[in-house]
Amino acid sequence: MKGTLALLAKFGVTLAIFVGIFLEFGGGYRAVRTARLREPGAFEAANPAFPSLLGRLRVRLRGTSLPPPRLPAPIEKVCLAAVEGAVFVELEDGSVRRFKPLRHCADGGLATVYARTPEGAFVQVPLAEAPPEAYFRIQGFQLVPAEMPELWAVIGSLTWRVFLPWFLAAMAVKLVGVFANVWRWQILLRGQGIDLGFGYLANSYFIGRYFGIVTPSTMGLDAWRLYDTIRLTRRPVECTAVLVVERVLGLVGIFTVILVLLPFARDITQRQSLGELVAGTRWLLAATTLVGVLVLLQPAWFRGLLRLAPGGRARRFAASVIDSATAYSNRRGYLLLALLLAVVGQVTTTLMYFANAMSLATENVRASEVLLASAVMTVGTFIAPSASGEGVRELTFVWLLGAKAGAAKAFLIGHLGFWIEKIPLSVPGGLLLLLRRDPSLRALTREHLERVRREAEAPGSSVRSSASAPGC
């Protein structure tokens, strides 16, 4: 019951994210004086030198002064400034509010405003024909500061000769990562003395991805792989140990990728609050990565520290990791190769999202920034309680890249990843499951059958006992 409630809660969070992802609070149309729009100070743009939340906290602790959060922008340049960041307009009541430049800008300049009809409706009019009291579309609070028409406008502007090759490249590079993960699984199983064919494991992996379409994080994938290998080998301890070690390797791999990319994405790690938070934890990430590698290579060093783990559940998990890693003490080559494949798997994921950005002809962002946002997003999908990471990936890209790429394109970079991960690379697993007959019989190799025959012919042997563990 507890597990069911937790699963329902995660689905509820996912639904809430999608319901609220485009909801806007405090926006709408606000009046301005048309004659004042060309006066100095009527428009302002976000100051790129103004630090993010953590940066402001450091400035206050040092006792130094902050730069102004906004700078004046003339009407001729306000739409150009909107390409780099938020823009603001002075309202009739004297307050300054952020407005939506896509509703007012065209060809790099402020082209339209809104007029209010006698019926109370708002209609766009050219700036030159604006009434004395015009209206601007104000940006309220939104998780994703974009509207559905903006998303459709981006989709409608795609050039298929650009989009299709990059989209297919994104699928191909992610497929390479999937096969790298299958190979890693096979190597770790061999380290536990379980030798299963790559074809069989790939089949099982894709079936697990099919179950993972609607389950939180990798729950469906891991649960199926655990069930499938235990059913075949009758060795639950070893099969579970493989997944535990694999999870640690995955974290080490993704943290390594983030640490490598951090120095090359300074724009988002110094100006975006989420990016700055990630950069601020780099020493923690490095320490965690080092500890993870040492636990895998030298598990005996950490067994005495188990009593320091807070809580019984954390202590039991740490003990299971150490016990699982101990099985590889004399086979560290397996762990090192599996770690390399874990990094390859994470890199292919980041490259998939880079290809997504290229397919959308995304401007004003660097490749390193897209790659870092992809790596941070991967961590977010593991932590945030959502079904299959949906909603989390889009928000992560918007928060990290939205100010430079635009909220609509940043959203679509992440959302395309959902369709690649869940349709061409997961749905076929359902077909494989339908075509599968008896996995334990299909996984038997000629070597297994020969071994069973030899043991059955040996004096005092039992065919039944030998056949009970064909894959061990």
Residue pairs with C-beta under 8 A, 6 or more apart in sequence:
7 215
7 216
9 385
10 216
10 385
10 386
10 387
11 387
13 384
13 385
13 386
14 386
14 387
14 388
14 390
14 391
17 143
17 386
17 390
17 391
17 392
17 395
18 390
18 391
20 143
21 143
21 144
21 391
21 394
21 395
22 142
22 143
22 144
22 146
22 147
22 148
23 142
23 143
24 139
24 140
24 141
24 142
25 140
25 141
25 142
26 138
26 140
26 141
27 137
27 138
27 139
27 140
27 141
27 142
28 137
28 138
28 140
29 114
29 116
29 122
29 135
29 136
29 137
29 138
30 91
30 92
30 97
30 135
30 136
30 138
31 91
31 92
31 133
31 134
31 135
32 89
32 90
32 91
32 92
32 113
32 133
32 134
32 135
32 136
33 92
33 132
33 133
33 134
34 113
34 130
34 131
34 132
34 133
34 134
35 132
36 42
36 90
37 43
37 75
37 89
37 110
37 127
37 134
38 75
40 72
40 74
41 72
41 90
42 75
42 89
42 90
43 72
43 73
43 74
43 75
43 78
43 87
43 88
43 89
43 90
44 70
44 71
44 72
44 73
44 87
44 88
44 89
44 90
44 96
45 70
45 71
45 73
45 78
45 81
45 82
45 84
45 85
45 86
45 87
45 88
46 69
46 70
46 71
46 81
46 84
46 85
46 86
46 87
46 88
47 67
47 68
47 69
47 70
47 71
48 84
48 85
48 271
49 67
50 66
50 67
50 68
50 69
50 70
51 58
51 59
51 66
51 270
51 271
52 270
52 271
52 272
52 273
52 275
52 276
53 273
53 276
54 273
54 276
54 277
54 280
55 270
55 276
56 66
59 65
59 66
60 66
70 88
70 96
73 81
73 87
75 110
76 109
78 87
78 101
78 110
79 87
79 101
79 104
79 105
79 108
79 109
79 110
80 108
81 87
82 101
82 105
83 364
84 364
84 403
84 404
85 403
86 98
86 139
86 403
87 98
87 99
87 101
88 96
88 97
88 98
88 99
89 96
89 97
89 99
89 136
90 96
91 97
91 136
92 133
97 136
97 138
97 139
98 138
98 139
99 136
99 137
99 138
99 139
100 137
100 138
100 139
102 150
102 153
103 112
103 114
103 124
103 136
103 137
104 110
104 111
104 112
104 113
104 136
104 137
105 111
106 112
110 127
111 126
111 127
112 124
112 125
112 126
112 127
113 124
113 125
113 127
113 130
113 134
113 135
113 136
114 122
114 123
114 124
114 125
114 134
114 135
114 136
114 137
115 122
115 123
115 125
115 130
115 131
115 134
115 135
116 122
116 133
116 135
117 123
122 135
125 131
125 134
139 145
143 395
143 398
144 394
144 395
144 398
144 402
144 407
144 411
145 398
145 402
145 407
146 398
146 406
146 407
146 408
146 411
150 407
150 408
151 408
151 411
151 412
153 408
154 360
154 406
154 408
154 409
154 412
155 412
158 359
158 360
158 361
159 361
162 358
162 359
162 361
163 359
163 360
164 359
165 359
166 355
166 356
166 358
166 359
167 355
167 356
167 359
167 416
167 420
169 355
170 351
170 352
170 353
170 355
170 356
170 359
170 416
170 417
170 420
171 352
171 420
171 424
171 425
173 348
173 351
173 352
173 355
174 348
174 349
174 352
174 420
174 421
174 425
175 425
176 344
176 348
177 344
177 345
177 346
177 347
177 348
177 349
177 352
178 205
178 206
178 209
178 345
178 425
179 202
180 341
180 344
180 345
180 348
181 205
181 341
181 345
182 198
182 201
182 202
182 205
183 198
183 341
184 246
184 249
184 338
184 341
184 342
184 345
185 201
185 205
185 225
185 242
185 246
186 196
186 198
186 201
187 334
187 337
187 338
187 341
188 242
188 245
188 246
188 334
188 338
189 195
189 196
189 201
189 229
189 238
189 239
189 242
190 334
191 242
191 327
191 328
191 331
191 334
191 335
191 338
192 235
192 238
192 239
192 241
192 242
192 327
193 238
193 472
194 229
194 233
194 235
194 238
194 239
194 242
194 471
194 472
195 471
196 229
196 232
196 233
196 443
196 471
197 443
197 445
200 439
200 442
200 443
203 432
203 436
204 224
204 225
204 228
204 229
204 439
205 221
205 225
206 425
206 426
206 428
206 429
206 432
207 224
207 228
207 429
207 430
207 432
207 433
207 436
208 220
208 221
208 222
208 223
208 224
208 225
208 228
208 429
209 220
209 221
209 425
209 426
209 429
210 220
210 426
210 427
210 428
210 429
210 430
210 432
210 433
211 220
211 221
211 223
211 224
211 429
212 218
212 219
212 220
212 221
212 388
212 426
213 220
213 388
213 422
213 426
213 427
214 220
214 387
214 388
215 221
215 223
215 387
215 388
216 385
216 386
216 387
216 388
217 381
217 382
217 388
217 389
218 382
222 243
225 243
226 239
226 240
226 243
228 439
229 235
229 239
229 242
229 471
230 236
230 239
230 240
231 439
231 440
232 439
232 440
232 443
232 470
232 471
233 239
233 469
233 470
233 471
233 472
234 468
234 469
234 472
235 469
235 472
238 327
240 320
240 324
241 320
241 323
241 324
241 327
242 324
244 320
244 321
244 324
245 296
245 321
245 324
245 325
245 328
245 335
245 338
246 338
246 342
248 292
248 295
248 296
248 321
248 325
249 292
249 296
249 335
249 338
249 339
249 342
250 342
250 345
250 346
251 288
251 292
252 289
252 292
252 293
252 296
252 339
252 342
253 339
253 342
253 343
253 345
253 346
254 346
254 375
254 378
254 379
255 285
255 286
255 288
255 289
255 292
256 289
256 343
256 346
257 343
257 346
257 347
257 350
257 371
257 375
258 278
258 282
258 285
258 372
258 375
258 376
258 379
259 282
259 285
259 286
259 289
261 350
261 368
261 371
261 372
261 375
262 269
262 278
262 279
262 282
262 372
264 366
264 368
264 372
265 275
265 366
265 368
265 369
265 371
265 372
267 366
267 369
267 404
268 275
268 369
268 372
268 373
268 400
268 401
268 404
269 275
269 276
269 278
269 279
269 372
270 276
270 279
271 403
272 399
272 400
272 403
273 399
274 376
274 396
274 399
274 400
275 372
275 376
275 400
278 372
278 376
293 339
294 301
294 302
295 302
295 321
295 322
295 325
296 325
296 328
296 335
296 339
297 325
297 332
297 335
299 321
299 322
299 323
299 325
299 326
299 329
300 326
300 329
302 318
302 322
303 322
306 315
306 318
306 319
306 322
307 315
309 315
309 318
325 335
328 334
328 335
346 375
346 378
349 374
349 375
349 378
350 370
350 371
350 372
350 374
350 375
350 378
351 371
352 374
352 417
352 420
353 370
353 371
353 373
353 374
353 377
353 397
353 413
353 414
353 417
354 367
354 370
354 371
354 374
356 412
356 413
356 414
356 416
356 417
356 420
357 365
357 370
357 405
357 409
357 413
359 416
360 409
360 412
360 413
360 416
362 370
362 405
362 409
362 413
363 405
364 404
364 405
365 401
365 404
365 405
369 400
369 401
369 404
370 401
370 413
372 400
373 396
373 397
373 400
373 401
376 396
376 400
377 392
377 393
377 396
377 397
377 414
380 389
380 392
380 393
380 396
381 388
381 389
381 392
381 393
384 392
386 392
388 418
388 422
389 418
390 418
393 414
393 415
393 417
393 418
394 411
394 414
394 415
395 414
396 414
397 410
397 411
397 413
397 414
398 407
398 410
398 411
398 414
400 410
401 410
401 413
402 410
402 411
405 413
436 442
440 470
443 470
443 471
444 470
444 471
448 470
448 471
451 466
452 463
452 466
452 467
452 470
455 461
455 463
455 466
456 462
456 463
456 466
